[in-house]
Amino acid sequence: MRKFTITVITILGFLFTSVLTQTVWADESRSQVGREVVAVVNGEEIFTDELLQSLAARHQDMTGEAQKVSMGFESALDRLIDTKLILQEARDIGLQERPEIRNDVLIYSNRLLLSTLKNRQLKDLTADEADIEKIYLDMVRIWEYRAITFDDLDKARSFREEVDSSAADFDSVGQKYVQDQAAAWDGEKRTARERDLAPEIKSAFIDKEVGSVTPVIKALDRYFVFKLTGVSYTDDDASRLRAESMALSLKKEKVLDRYTDELLNKYVTMDDAV
């Protein structure tokens, strides 16, 4: 019995999908007068436009993207007829009146309505070129830097202050601290993609000019000071495609957030006292 119930819920959900597809996108004022009937199932008519819409829906997902599905008119019509027969039987035995069925169909219909409403807002949406470029550059940016490390925070701060106040450059001051065994060079000049840097280091590099020295940064129980010595970019088609996808997702979030705010302002009344 449970298996039969699940099957009927699925069919009811499919019918709701078909009906919703037909009614949401069709002219609401359209009457059945003049519509061509292609089949009659125990007195219930199936119209040509329903068959065409069902066929189109079968070949598209909810975003409107084409799917690799092949279905002819006869198969689509058989599907509609089978659905009507199952639903007629379900109505005859009163299955639609059972509380668990009504609740499941309500939940399904609300989810589908929400999805359809969202997809209407996102239809034909394209990503902003500025967002694509920013995300892409963040992906392919390569930093070149020098780093000096300290065990002691006070010595690291002292070094940083001396670099700012001294006429000597980063390497000269750093060499003095290394000779005094107060610091250590973290190797020679290094390069790293932005995505491979620790967040605290990346945030210190962002918007900095070449030649800039970062504040003291704590990482791995040590204290670092970096000097940015160069910035370059690589060409990467795969990264650009990912950037386009990420930028589109960002645009969708903005559109849905704005639309949600509009709906809240239009329909929601807040009880400030409560």
Phi, psi and omega in degrees: 000322180295319180296320179296319180298315180298319180298316181294320177300318179298316180294317178300320178297319178297317179300316180300320177300314181296314181296316180297318179299321181288317188277326183293318186266348181272165176290122186294337184273358183292131177261171180279352180294129177086357179278135184281130180267130179255342179199154176231124183245100181051044177091348179264126186272147170245125185261159181301317182294327176295319179296316181294320180291323178295320179295318180294319180295327179294333183261007178224152171268185185291345178269356181092359180283139181291140176250157179276070181232134179242122179214128179275175182297318182296318180295319179295319179293317177302322180296316178295319180296313179302319180297315179297320180297315181295319180291322177298317178296318179298319179293321181299324181266004176073023183297328183291347180271350180292134185303319183292326178291313180300320181293316180296319179294321179297316179298314180298315183294321179295319178296318181292321177298318179297316179297317180295319179297317178297315183294331175296319180290331185264000183298133178063019180285138177234153181285151176285133181300323180297320178293319179300314183295319181296313181296319180297314180297323177297328181285323189254002180290137178238124179264140171245133188206165169243149181222142173235141186238151182226149171274333187249129182295319182298320179292323177296317178294321179298315178300314182298318179293322181293323177299320181291322188267343186269152175283344179285158182270179183305312184292322182294313179295318180298321180298324178296317179292325179293317179296328177278004180059029176265349182206172178219140173287138177268062180078187178276194179301138182236161174232149179203141172292148182302322183292343181267353181277150173297147184306319182292329177285317180300316180295331178286333181276328186303135178067011177269145177276156176300133184100350180287151177246133183281163168294175175291131182236129178268129177204136178055042177063021175229171182241127185244149166229129183247148169242122180281118184253349179182158177222135177218170182225144177252157174267128183211104182298322180296320178294324178294320178297318177295322179296320178297318179295316180294321179294323178293319177299320178297318179296319180297317179299318180296316181296315181292323177297316180295319180294321177298318178298321179297318179294321178298315180294329184277322191245340188261132174244118182271136174267095186298326181296317179292000000 
